[in-house]
């Protein structure tokens, strides 16, 4: 396990929200914010430059959305934990982010302590999901798969 503070990159297109996230993280002695980004492309670039332990991503950002940003960062830095921090708790967002490489998902109306706990968990290689995000994953996994066409059947 790595020693030293948890190195975090924060990406959110709303500067006031991003500033609040940075303030919460900076209040913890064991967390260091190594970069900030206002859109997905900037987040992907800064992740390569700073090589953070954890990347916090909003799902909806201009240009490159959170899902594609997560995919690019996960491919380039598979050891970095990716935490989705968003106002969306719908199943398609949660599943999309997880499939793109996120190992955590929190909704922005959660407690600041949960954000700190999630960052520490992801740095340690664990996952961290809010109860509602976890339920969305369970619902998606319980859904029966679409039947595959039998030989001779048209797929349309």
RAGI-V193448 format. One record per backbone hydrogen bond with DSSP energy under -0.5 kcal/mol. NH is the residue of the N-H (numbers start at 1). CO is the residue of the C=O. If there is no record, write none. Layout:
{{NH:CO} {NH:CO}}
This chain:
{{6:30} {7:5} {8:6} {8:32} {9:54} {10:35} {11:56} {12:37} {15:13} {18:14} {19:15} {20:16} {21:17} {22:18} {23:19} {24:20} {25:21} {26:22} {27:23} {27:24} {28:25} {31:28} {32:6} {34:8} {34:32} {35:8} {37:10} {40:62} {40:64} {43:39} {44:40} {45:41} {46:42} {47:43} {48:44} {49:45} {50:46} {51:47} {53:7} {54:7} {55:81} {56:9} {57:55} {57:83} {58:11} {61:59} {64:62} {65:63} {66:59} {69:65} {70:66} {71:67} {72:68} {73:69} {74:70} {75:71} {76:72} {77:73} {80:77} {81:53} {83:55} {83:81} {84:82} {84:104} {85:57} {86:106} {93:90} {94:90} {95:91} {96:92} {97:93} {98:94} {99:95} {100:96} {101:97} {101:98} {102:97} {103:82} {104:82} {105:128} {106:84} {108:86} {110:107} {114:111} {115:111} {116:112} {117:113} {118:114} {119:115} {120:116} {121:117} {122:118} {123:119} {124:120} {125:122} {126:121} {128:103} {130:105} {134:130} {135:131} {136:132} {137:133} {138:134} {139:135} {140:136} {141:137} {142:138} {143:139} {153:150}}
